[in-house]
Amino acid sequence: MKRLDTAILLVCLLLITGCKSKQNITVKENKALSAAQVKLGIRADKHDDVGLLTECASWLGVPYAYGGNTKQGVDCSGFTCAVYKNVYGKKLHRRSRDQYHKDVSKKKRSSLKQGDLVFFTSPNSGRECGHVGIFLKEDLFIHASSSRGIVVDNLNGKYWEKHWLSGGTVK
């Protein structure tokens, strides 16, 4: 535990004392970011989107509920809608298929940026979009798993590679 505390303190110091960053992080945001990176299993740096990471971390463990869009229960597109509304004030279409076709500019997986949406087929969707999540960084994304609720997974996982469709930046 002491190692983890030391690592968090080091990241906090880097965020506070680092050279000019794209955003001025307050002490309160710094504490929230430190907690978020531990929960999400990522290493945050001065270039990360504090609002996105803290919002996503607050959803971890929320149970899956088909058609849900609250922290009492949420599905994949309900999750992306809620996060985008809360963090960016943007309204996305409610269905993952509509988000795929109407809300994003498609891009290659190698070009993904933090906050981009990631799309997958599902066993019931054929070649169409059946699932959506939010790219965090370093091949990690957060999404609503029908069996595990809101979780972080790796795009390099066997299931996700098999079902990869595309990524995209919200317009």
Contacts in CASP RR format, 6 or more apart in sequence:
PFRMAT RR
TARGET T0000
AUTHOR 0000-0000-0000
METHOD contacts of the structure
MODEL  1
MKRLDTAILLVCLLLITGCKSKQNITVKENKALSAAQVKLGIRADKHDDV
GLLTECASWLGVPYAYGGNTKQGVDCSGFTCAVYKNVYGKKLHRRSRDQY
HKDVSKKKRSSLKQGDLVFFTSPNSGRECGHVGIFLKEDLFIHASSSRGI
VVDNLNGKYWEKHWLSGGTVK
4 38 0 8 1.000
8 34 0 8 1.000
8 37 0 8 1.000
8 38 0 8 1.000
11 34 0 8 1.000
11 37 0 8 1.000
11 43 0 8 1.000
11 44 0 8 1.000
11 45 0 8 1.000
12 30 0 8 1.000
12 31 0 8 1.000
12 34 0 8 1.000
14 45 0 8 1.000
14 46 0 8 1.000
15 21 0 8 1.000
15 25 0 8 1.000
15 30 0 8 1.000
15 33 0 8 1.000
15 44 0 8 1.000
15 45 0 8 1.000
15 46 0 8 1.000
16 25 0 8 1.000
16 27 0 8 1.000
16 30 0 8 1.000
18 46 0 8 1.000
21 46 0 8 1.000
21 47 0 8 1.000
22 46 0 8 1.000
22 47 0 8 1.000
23 46 0 8 1.000
23 50 0 8 1.000
25 33 0 8 1.000
25 46 0 8 1.000
25 50 0 8 1.000
29 50 0 8 1.000
29 51 0 8 1.000
29 54 0 8 1.000
32 50 0 8 1.000
32 54 0 8 1.000
33 44 0 8 1.000
33 48 0 8 1.000
33 50 0 8 1.000
33 53 0 8 1.000
33 54 0 8 1.000
34 44 0 8 1.000
35 54 0 8 1.000
35 57 0 8 1.000
36 44 0 8 1.000
36 53 0 8 1.000
36 54 0 8 1.000
36 56 0 8 1.000
36 57 0 8 1.000
37 43 0 8 1.000
37 44 0 8 1.000
37 53 0 8 1.000
39 57 0 8 1.000
39 60 0 8 1.000
40 53 0 8 1.000
40 56 0 8 1.000
40 57 0 8 1.000
40 60 0 8 1.000
40 136 0 8 1.000
40 140 0 8 1.000
40 142 0 8 1.000
40 152 0 8 1.000
41 140 0 8 1.000
41 152 0 8 1.000
42 53 0 8 1.000
42 136 0 8 1.000
42 137 0 8 1.000
42 138 0 8 1.000
42 140 0 8 1.000
42 152 0 8 1.000
43 138 0 8 1.000
44 53 0 8 1.000
48 114 0 8 1.000
48 137 0 8 1.000
49 87 0 8 1.000
49 114 0 8 1.000
49 115 0 8 1.000
51 87 0 8 1.000
52 83 0 8 1.000
52 87 0 8 1.000
52 114 0 8 1.000
52 115 0 8 1.000
52 134 0 8 1.000
53 136 0 8 1.000
55 83 0 8 1.000
55 86 0 8 1.000
55 87 0 8 1.000
56 83 0 8 1.000
56 134 0 8 1.000
56 136 0 8 1.000
56 142 0 8 1.000
58 71 0 8 1.000
59 71 0 8 1.000
59 74 0 8 1.000
59 79 0 8 1.000
59 82 0 8 1.000
59 83 0 8 1.000
59 142 0 8 1.000
59 150 0 8 1.000
60 142 0 8 1.000
60 150 0 8 1.000
60 151 0 8 1.000
60 152 0 8 1.000
61 148 0 8 1.000
61 149 0 8 1.000
61 150 0 8 1.000
61 151 0 8 1.000
62 71 0 8 1.000
62 72 0 8 1.000
62 73 0 8 1.000
62 74 0 8 1.000
62 79 0 8 1.000
62 144 0 8 1.000
62 149 0 8 1.000
62 150 0 8 1.000
63 72 0 8 1.000
63 73 0 8 1.000
63 74 0 8 1.000
63 149 0 8 1.000
64 73 0 8 1.000
64 74 0 8 1.000
64 75 0 8 1.000
64 144 0 8 1.000
64 145 0 8 1.000
64 146 0 8 1.000
64 147 0 8 1.000
64 148 0 8 1.000
64 149 0 8 1.000
64 150 0 8 1.000
65 72 0 8 1.000
65 73 0 8 1.000
65 74 0 8 1.000
65 75 0 8 1.000
66 75 0 8 1.000
66 146 0 8 1.000
67 74 0 8 1.000
67 75 0 8 1.000
67 78 0 8 1.000
68 74 0 8 1.000
68 75 0 8 1.000
68 78 0 8 1.000
69 75 0 8 1.000
69 78 0 8 1.000
69 79 0 8 1.000
69 81 0 8 1.000
69 82 0 8 1.000
70 82 0 8 1.000
74 82 0 8 1.000
74 144 0 8 1.000
74 149 0 8 1.000
74 150 0 8 1.000
75 144 0 8 1.000
75 146 0 8 1.000
76 96 0 8 1.000
76 130 0 8 1.000
76 131 0 8 1.000
76 132 0 8 1.000
76 133 0 8 1.000
76 143 0 8 1.000
76 144 0 8 1.000
77 92 0 8 1.000
77 93 0 8 1.000
77 94 0 8 1.000
77 95 0 8 1.000
77 96 0 8 1.000
77 99 0 8 1.000
77 132 0 8 1.000
78 94 0 8 1.000
78 144 0 8 1.000
79 133 0 8 1.000
79 134 0 8 1.000
79 142 0 8 1.000
79 143 0 8 1.000
79 144 0 8 1.000
79 150 0 8 1.000
80 92 0 8 1.000
80 96 0 8 1.000
80 99 0 8 1.000
80 117 0 8 1.000
80 132 0 8 1.000
80 133 0 8 1.000
80 134 0 8 1.000
81 91 0 8 1.000
81 92 0 8 1.000
81 93 0 8 1.000
81 94 0 8 1.000
83 134 0 8 1.000
84 90 0 8 1.000
84 91 0 8 1.000
84 92 0 8 1.000
84 170 0 8 1.000
85 91 0 8 1.000
85 92 0 8 1.000
88 170 0 8 1.000
90 170 0 8 1.000
92 99 0 8 1.000
92 103 0 8 1.000
92 170 0 8 1.000
93 99 0 8 1.000
93 102 0 8 1.000
93 103 0 8 1.000
96 119 0 8 1.000
96 129 0 8 1.000
96 130 0 8 1.000
96 131 0 8 1.000
96 132 0 8 1.000
97 125 0 8 1.000
97 128 0 8 1.000
97 129 0 8 1.000
97 130 0 8 1.000
99 117 0 8 1.000
99 119 0 8 1.000
99 129 0 8 1.000
99 132 0 8 1.000
100 117 0 8 1.000
100 119 0 8 1.000
100 129 0 8 1.000
100 132 0 8 1.000
100 165 0 8 1.000
100 166 0 8 1.000
101 129 0 8 1.000
103 117 0 8 1.000
103 170 0 8 1.000
103 171 0 8 1.000
104 116 0 8 1.000
104 117 0 8 1.000
104 167 0 8 1.000
104 168 0 8 1.000
104 169 0 8 1.000
104 170 0 8 1.000
104 171 0 8 1.000
105 168 0 8 1.000
105 169 0 8 1.000
105 171 0 8 1.000
106 166 0 8 1.000
106 167 0 8 1.000
106 168 0 8 1.000
107 116 0 8 1.000
107 166 0 8 1.000
107 167 0 8 1.000
107 168 0 8 1.000
107 169 0 8 1.000
108 167 0 8 1.000
109 155 0 8 1.000
109 164 0 8 1.000
109 166 0 8 1.000
109 167 0 8 1.000
112 118 0 8 1.000
112 135 0 8 1.000
112 167 0 8 1.000
112 168 0 8 1.000
113 135 0 8 1.000
113 169 0 8 1.000
114 135 0 8 1.000
114 136 0 8 1.000
114 137 0 8 1.000
115 134 0 8 1.000
115 135 0 8 1.000
115 136 0 8 1.000
115 170 0 8 1.000
116 134 0 8 1.000
116 135 0 8 1.000
116 167 0 8 1.000
116 168 0 8 1.000
116 169 0 8 1.000
116 170 0 8 1.000
117 132 0 8 1.000
117 133 0 8 1.000
117 134 0 8 1.000
117 135 0 8 1.000
117 167 0 8 1.000
117 168 0 8 1.000
117 169 0 8 1.000
117 170 0 8 1.000
118 132 0 8 1.000
118 133 0 8 1.000
118 134 0 8 1.000
118 135 0 8 1.000
118 141 0 8 1.000
118 143 0 8 1.000
118 155 0 8 1.000
118 164 0 8 1.000
118 166 0 8 1.000
118 167 0 8 1.000
118 168 0 8 1.000
119 129 0 8 1.000
119 130 0 8 1.000
119 131 0 8 1.000
119 132 0 8 1.000
119 133 0 8 1.000
119 165 0 8 1.000
119 166 0 8 1.000
119 167 0 8 1.000
119 168 0 8 1.000
120 129 0 8 1.000
120 130 0 8 1.000
120 131 0 8 1.000
120 132 0 8 1.000
120 160 0 8 1.000
120 163 0 8 1.000
120 164 0 8 1.000
120 165 0 8 1.000
121 127 0 8 1.000
121 128 0 8 1.000
121 129 0 8 1.000
121 130 0 8 1.000
121 131 0 8 1.000
121 163 0 8 1.000
121 165 0 8 1.000
122 130 0 8 1.000
122 131 0 8 1.000
122 163 0 8 1.000
124 130 0 8 1.000
125 131 0 8 1.000
129 165 0 8 1.000
131 143 0 8 1.000
131 163 0 8 1.000
132 143 0 8 1.000
133 141 0 8 1.000
133 142 0 8 1.000
133 143 0 8 1.000
133 144 0 8 1.000
134 141 0 8 1.000
134 142 0 8 1.000
134 143 0 8 1.000
135 141 0 8 1.000
135 167 0 8 1.000
136 142 0 8 1.000
136 152 0 8 1.000
139 154 0 8 1.000
139 155 0 8 1.000
139 156 0 8 1.000
140 152 0 8 1.000
140 153 0 8 1.000
140 154 0 8 1.000
140 155 0 8 1.000
141 152 0 8 1.000
141 153 0 8 1.000
141 154 0 8 1.000
141 155 0 8 1.000
142 150 0 8 1.000
142 151 0 8 1.000
142 152 0 8 1.000
142 153 0 8 1.000
143 150 0 8 1.000
143 151 0 8 1.000
143 153 0 8 1.000
144 150 0 8 1.000
145 151 0 8 1.000
145 153 0 8 1.000
153 160 0 8 1.000
154 160 0 8 1.000
155 161 0 8 1.000
155 164 0 8 1.000
END
